[in-house]
């Protein structure tokens, strides 16, 4: 492993209605377990190399980024 290969960024997200229909597919793509809190929020970590795709998925309305950690 070199450089930033193992670095991850953490976020709190909430799936929107559109995203709930694709939740399993999105979770599989980013390697998340798909666990949601009672209010539908989810703490996720994203490899730095996938942050651009993650932010584009949010921009397209599949989920909202509530917090960047």
C-alpha distances in whole Angstrom, upper triangle without the diagonal:
4,7,8,6,7,11,14,17,20,24,27,28,32,32,35,38,36,33,34,35,32,30,29,27,25,24,23,21,19,19,21,24,27,29,31,33,37,37,35,32,28,25,22,18,17,13,14,13,16,19,21,22,22,25,26,27,29,31,32,33,31,31,31,29,31,28,25,24
4,6,6,8,10,14,17,20,24,27,29,32,33,36,38,37,33,35,36,33,31,30,29,27,26,25,23,20,21,23,26,29,30,33,35,38,38,35,32,29,26,23,19,17,14,13,13,16,18,20,21,22,24,26,27,28,30,32,33,32,31,31,29,31,28,25,23
4,6,8,9,12,15,18,22,25,27,30,31,34,37,36,32,34,36,32,31,30,29,26,25,25,23,20,21,23,26,28,30,32,33,37,37,34,31,28,25,22,18,16,13,11,12,15,16,18,20,21,22,24,26,27,28,30,32,31,29,29,26,28,26,22,21
4,6,5,9,11,15,18,22,23,27,28,30,33,32,29,31,32,29,27,27,26,23,22,22,20,17,18,20,23,25,26,28,30,34,33,30,27,24,21,18,14,12,9,7,8,12,13,15,17,17,18,21,22,23,25,27,28,27,26,25,23,25,22,18,17
4,6,9,12,15,18,22,23,26,27,30,32,31,28,29,31,27,25,25,23,21,20,19,17,15,15,18,21,23,25,27,29,33,33,30,27,24,21,17,14,12,8,8,8,11,13,15,16,17,19,21,21,23,25,26,28,26,25,26,23,25,23,20,19
4,6,10,13,16,20,21,25,26,29,31,30,27,28,30,26,24,24,23,20,19,18,17,14,14,16,18,21,22,25,26,30,30,28,25,21,18,15,11,10,7,8,9,12,13,16,17,17,19,21,22,23,25,27,28,26,24,25,22,24,21,18,17
4,7,10,14,17,19,23,24,27,30,29,25,27,29,26,24,24,23,20,18,19,17,14,14,16,19,21,22,23,25,29,28,26,23,19,16,13,10,9,6,6,9,11,11,14,16,15,17,19,20,20,23,25,26,24,22,22,19,21,18,15,13
4,7,10,13,15,19,20,23,26,26,22,24,26,23,20,21,20,17,15,16,15,11,12,13,16,17,18,20,21,25,25,22,19,16,13,10,6,5,4,5,9,9,9,13,14,12,14,17,17,17,20,22,22,21,19,19,16,17,15,12,11
4,7,10,12,16,18,21,24,24,20,22,25,22,20,20,20,17,15,17,16,12,13,13,16,17,18,18,20,23,22,20,17,14,11,8,5,5,6,6,10,10,8,12,13,11,12,15,16,15,17,20,20,19,16,16,12,14,11,8,7
4,7,10,13,16,19,22,22,19,20,23,21,18,19,19,16,14,17,16,12,13,12,14,15,15,15,16,20,19,17,13,10,7,6,4,6,9,10,13,12,10,14,14,11,12,16,15,14,17,20,19,17,15,14,10,11,9,6,5
4,6,10,12,15,19,19,16,18,21,19,16,18,18,15,14,17,16,13,14,12,14,14,14,13,14,17,16,14,10,8,6,5,6,8,11,12,15,13,10,13,14,10,11,14,13,12,15,17,16,15,11,10,7,7,6,5,6
4,7,10,13,17,18,15,16,19,18,15,17,18,15,14,17,17,14,15,12,14,13,12,11,11,14,12,10,7,6,5,6,9,11,15,16,18,16,14,16,16,12,12,16,14,12,15,17,15,14,10,9,6,5,5,7,8
4,7,9,13,14,11,12,15,14,12,15,16,12,12,16,15,13,15,12,14,11,11,10,11,13,11,9,6,5,6,7,10,12,15,16,18,15,13,15,14,11,11,13,11,9,12,14,12,10,6,5,5,5,7,9,11
4,6,10,11,9,9,13,13,11,14,15,13,12,16,17,15,16,13,14,11,11,8,9,11,9,6,4,6,9,10,14,15,19,20,21,18,16,18,16,13,13,15,12,10,13,13,10,9,5,5,7,7,10,12,15
4,7,8,5,6,9,9,8,11,12,10,11,14,15,14,16,13,14,10,11,9,11,12,10,7,7,8,11,12,15,16,19,21,22,18,17,18,16,13,13,14,11,9,12,12,9,6,4,6,9,10,13,15,18
4,5,5,6,9,10,10,13,14,12,14,17,17,17,19,17,17,14,15,12,14,14,12,9,10,12,15,15,18,19,22,23,24,20,19,19,17,14,14,14,11,9,11,10,7,6,5,7,10,12,15,18,20
4,5,5,7,9,10,13,14,13,15,18,18,19,21,18,19,15,16,14,16,15,13,11,13,14,18,18,21,21,25,26,26,23,22,22,19,17,17,17,13,12,14,12,9,7,8,11,14,16,19,21,24
4,6,6,7,9,12,12,11,14,16,16,17,19,18,19,15,17,16,18,18,16,13,15,16,19,18,21,20,23,25,25,21,20,20,17,15,15,14,11,11,12,9,7,5,8,11,14,17,20,22,24
4,5,5,6,9,10,8,10,13,13,14,16,14,15,12,14,13,15,16,15,11,12,13,15,15,17,17,20,22,22,18,17,17,15,12,13,13,9,9,11,9,7,4,6,9,12,15,18,19,22
4,5,5,8,10,9,11,13,14,15,16,14,14,11,12,11,14,14,13,10,12,12,15,15,18,19,22,24,24,20,20,21,18,15,17,16,13,13,15,13,11,8,8,12,15,16,19,21,23
4,6,8,9,10,12,13,14,16,17,16,16,13,15,14,17,18,17,13,15,16,19,18,21,21,24,26,25,21,22,22,18,17,18,17,14,14,16,14,12,9,11,15,18,20,22,24,26
4,6,5,6,9,10,11,13,14,13,14,11,14,14,17,19,18,14,15,15,17,16,18,18,20,22,22,18,18,19,15,14,16,15,11,13,15,12,11,8,10,14,16,19,21,22,24
4,5,5,6,8,10,11,12,10,10,7,10,10,14,16,15,11,12,11,14,13,15,15,18,21,21,17,17,18,15,13,15,15,11,12,15,14,12,8,9,13,15,17,19,20,22
4,6,5,6,9,10,10,9,9,7,10,12,15,17,18,14,15,13,15,14,16,16,18,21,21,17,19,20,16,15,18,17,14,15,18,17,16,12,13,16,18,20,21,22,23
4,5,5,6,9,10,10,11,10,13,15,18,21,20,17,17,15,17,15,16,15,17,20,19,15,17,17,14,13,16,15,12,14,17,15,15,11,13,17,18,21,22,22,24
4,5,5,6,8,8,10,9,12,13,17,19,19,15,15,13,14,12,13,12,14,17,16,12,13,14,11,9,12,12,9,11,14,13,12,9,10,13,14,17,19,19,20
4,5,5,6,5,7,6,9,11,15,18,18,14,13,11,12,9,11,11,13,16,16,13,14,16,13,11,14,15,12,13,16,16,15,12,12,14,15,17,18,18,19
4,6,5,6,8,8,12,14,18,21,21,18,17,14,15,12,13,12,14,17,16,13,15,17,14,13,16,16,14,16,19,18,18,14,15,18,18,21,21,21,22
4,6,8,11,11,15,17,20,23,23,19,18,15,16,12,12,11,12,14,13,10,12,13,10,10,14,14,11,14,17,16,16,13,14,17,17,20,21,20,21
4,6,9,10,13,15,18,21,21,18,16,13,13,9,9,7,8,11,11,8,10,12,9,8,12,13,11,13,16,16,16,13,13,15,15,18,18,16,17
4,7,9,12,14,18,21,21,18,17,13,12,9,9,8,10,13,13,11,13,15,13,12,15,17,15,16,20,19,19,16,16,18,17,19,19,18,18
4,6,8,11,14,17,18,15,13,10,9,7,8,9,11,15,15,13,14,17,14,12,15,17,15,15,19,19,18,15,14,16,15,17,17,17,17
4,6,9,12,15,17,14,13,10,10,9,11,12,15,18,19,17,18,20,18,16,19,20,17,18,22,22,20,17,16,18,17,19,19,19,19
4,6,10,13,14,11,10,8,10,9,12,13,16,19,20,17,18,20,18,15,18,19,16,16,20,19,17,14,13,15,15,17,18,18,19
4,7,10,11,9,9,7,9,9,13,15,18,21,23,20,20,22,20,17,20,21,18,18,21,21,19,16,14,16,16,16,17,18,18
4,7,8,5,6,5,8,10,14,16,20,22,24,21,20,23,21,17,19,21,18,17,20,20,18,15,12,14,14,14,15,17,18
4,5,5,5,6,9,12,16,18,22,24,26,24,22,25,23,20,21,23,20,19,22,22,19,17,14,15,15,14,15,17,18
4,6,7,10,13,16,19,22,26,28,30,27,26,28,26,23,24,25,22,21,24,24,21,18,16,16,17,15,17,20,21
4,6,9,12,15,19,21,25,27,29,26,24,26,25,21,21,23,20,18,21,21,18,16,13,13,14,13,15,18,19
4,7,10,13,16,18,22,24,26,23,21,23,21,18,19,20,17,15,18,18,15,13,10,11,12,11,14,17,18
4,7,10,13,16,19,21,23,20,19,21,19,16,16,19,16,14,17,18,15,13,10,9,10,9,10,13,14
4,6,10,12,16,18,20,17,16,19,17,14,15,18,15,13,17,18,16,13,10,10,10,10,10,12,13
4,7,10,14,16,18,16,15,18,17,13,15,18,16,14,18,19,18,15,12,12,10,10,9,10,10
4,7,10,13,15,12,12,15,14,11,13,16,14,13,17,18,17,14,12,12,10,11,10,10,10
4,7,9,12,10,10,13,13,10,13,16,14,14,17,19,19,17,14,14,12,13,12,10,9
4,6,8,6,6,10,10,8,10,13,12,13,16,17,18,16,14,15,12,15,13,11,11
4,5,5,7,10,10,10,12,14,15,16,18,20,20,19,18,18,16,18,16,14,13
4,5,5,8,10,10,11,14,15,16,17,19,21,20,18,18,16,18,16,13,13
4,6,7,9,10,12,13,14,16,17,19,21,20,19,20,18,20,19,16,17
4,6,5,6,9,10,11,13,14,16,17,16,16,16,15,18,17,15,16
4,5,5,6,9,10,11,12,14,16,15,14,14,12,15,14,12,13
4,5,5,6,9,10,10,12,15,14,14,15,13,17,16,14,16
4,6,5,6,9,10,11,13,12,13,14,13,17,17,15,18
4,5,5,6,9,10,11,10,10,11,10,13,14,12,15
4,5,5,6,9,10,10,10,9,8,12,12,11,14
4,5,5,6,9,9,10,11,11,15,16,15,18
4,5,5,7,6,7,9,10,14,15,15,18
4,5,5,6,5,6,7,11,12,13,16
4,5,8,8,8,9,13,15,15,18
4,6,8,10,12,15,17,18,21
4,6,7,10,13,16,17,21
4,7,10,13,16,17,20
4,7,9,12,14,17
4,6,9,11,14
4,6,7,11
4,7,10
4,6
4
